[in-house]
Amino acid sequence: MGKIYMTACMKGGCAKTVTTYNLAYSLKELGKKVLCVDFDSQANLSICFGVENPVAVPVTIGHLMMAQIDDDELPGFKEYIQSRNGVDFISSSMMLSAVDAKLRLEMGAEKMLSEILEPLRDRYDVIIIDTAPTLGALNINALAAADEVIITVNP
């Protein structure tokens, strides 16, 4: 069963995304099967993985979260997991901002990301969630899903 890590810091520009990206490829080189989740509506991790237009991605983490909110069935893994050079990832887009606003109105909302990632634990050794520099409903979801938190700091 894979471990879930969250990269976090309430300050922007302190290398959360770069840490996630480099850690993912370092773990891949050590023979680990890695999944990254871009859990920031700015989609910087998705762009690092080569997604030129995050809005054009048909199924992002925002779509999965919205399906959870609406009690809809999630699509199959192949519809939302992309791969680049041996590392898998779930892309993000601005849709995640709408999810953040909607989460505040939902009961039990802090467990929605956990419910999405739980079936993926057996498929990966490591899942890394890249988060935004806030402490809103999305980051509370990431905290609830994570086994451990990596806090990046500016030296």
CORBELCOR-V930527 format. One record per residue. RES is the residue in one small letter. SS is DSSP state (H for helix, E for strand, L for the rest). PSI is psi as a letter, one per 20 degrees, with the letter a starting at -180 (* if undefined). Layout:
res=RES ss=SS psi=PSI
res=RES ss=SS psi=PSI
//
This chain:
res=m ss=L psi=p
res=g ss=L psi=q
res=k ss=E psi=q
res=i ss=E psi=p
res=y ss=E psi=q
res=m ss=E psi=p
res=t ss=E psi=p
res=a ss=E psi=q
res=c ss=L psi=p
res=m ss=L psi=j
res=k ss=L psi=q
res=g ss=L psi=q
res=g ss=L psi=k
res=c ss=L psi=k
res=a ss=L psi=k
res=k ss=H psi=g
res=t ss=H psi=g
res=v ss=H psi=h
res=t ss=H psi=g
res=t ss=H psi=g
res=y ss=H psi=g
res=n ss=H psi=h
res=l ss=H psi=g
res=a ss=H psi=g
res=y ss=H psi=h
res=s ss=H psi=g
res=l ss=H psi=h
res=k ss=H psi=g
res=e ss=H psi=h
res=l ss=L psi=j
res=g ss=L psi=j
res=k ss=L psi=q
res=k ss=L psi=o
res=v ss=E psi=p
res=l ss=E psi=p
res=c ss=E psi=q
res=v ss=E psi=o
res=d ss=E psi=o
res=f ss=E psi=k
res=d ss=L psi=p
res=s ss=L psi=i
res=q ss=L psi=i
res=a ss=L psi=k
res=n ss=H psi=h
res=l ss=H psi=g
res=s ss=H psi=g
res=i ss=H psi=h
res=c ss=H psi=h
res=f ss=L psi=j
res=g ss=L psi=j
res=v ss=L psi=o
res=e ss=L psi=h
res=n ss=L psi=n
res=p ss=H psi=h
res=v ss=H psi=h
res=a ss=H psi=i
res=v ss=L psi=p
res=p ss=L psi=h
res=v ss=L psi=o
res=t ss=L psi=r
res=i ss=H psi=h
res=g ss=H psi=g
res=h ss=H psi=g
res=l ss=H psi=g
res=m ss=H psi=g
res=m ss=H psi=h
res=a ss=H psi=h
res=q ss=H psi=g
res=i ss=H psi=g
res=d ss=L psi=j
res=d ss=L psi=k
res=d ss=L psi=q
res=e ss=L psi=p
res=l ss=L psi=q
res=p ss=L psi=r
res=g ss=L psi=q
res=f ss=H psi=g
res=k ss=H psi=i
res=e ss=H psi=h
res=y ss=H psi=i
res=i ss=E psi=p
res=q ss=E psi=r
res=s ss=E psi=p
res=r ss=E psi=o
res=n ss=L psi=l
res=g ss=L psi=j
res=v ss=E psi=p
res=d ss=E psi=q
res=f ss=E psi=q
res=i ss=E psi=p
res=s ss=L psi=r
res=s ss=L psi=r
res=s ss=L psi=a
res=m ss=L psi=i
res=m ss=H psi=h
res=l ss=H psi=h
res=s ss=H psi=g
res=a ss=H psi=h
res=v ss=H psi=g
res=d ss=H psi=g
res=a ss=H psi=h
res=k ss=H psi=h
res=l ss=H psi=h
res=r ss=L psi=i
res=l ss=L psi=i
res=e ss=L psi=p
res=m ss=L psi=p
res=g ss=L psi=j
res=a ss=H psi=h
res=e ss=H psi=i
res=k ss=H psi=j
res=m ss=H psi=g
res=l ss=H psi=h
res=s ss=H psi=g
res=e ss=H psi=h
res=i ss=H psi=g
res=l ss=H psi=h
res=e ss=H psi=g
res=p ss=L psi=i
res=l ss=L psi=i
res=r ss=H psi=h
res=d ss=H psi=i
res=r ss=H psi=i
res=y ss=L psi=q
res=d ss=L psi=h
res=v ss=E psi=p
res=i ss=E psi=p
res=i ss=E psi=p
res=i ss=E psi=p
res=d ss=E psi=p
res=t ss=E psi=r
res=a ss=L psi=r
res=p ss=L psi=m
res=t ss=L psi=r
res=l ss=L psi=m
res=g ss=L psi=a
res=a ss=H psi=h
res=l ss=H psi=g
res=n ss=H psi=h
res=i ss=H psi=h
res=n ss=H psi=g
res=a ss=H psi=g
res=l ss=H psi=g
res=a ss=H psi=h
res=a ss=H psi=h
res=a ss=L psi=q
res=d ss=L psi=h
res=e ss=E psi=q
res=v ss=E psi=p
res=i ss=E psi=o
res=i ss=E psi=o
res=t ss=L psi=q
res=v ss=L psi=q
res=n ss=L psi=p
res=p ss=L psi=*
//
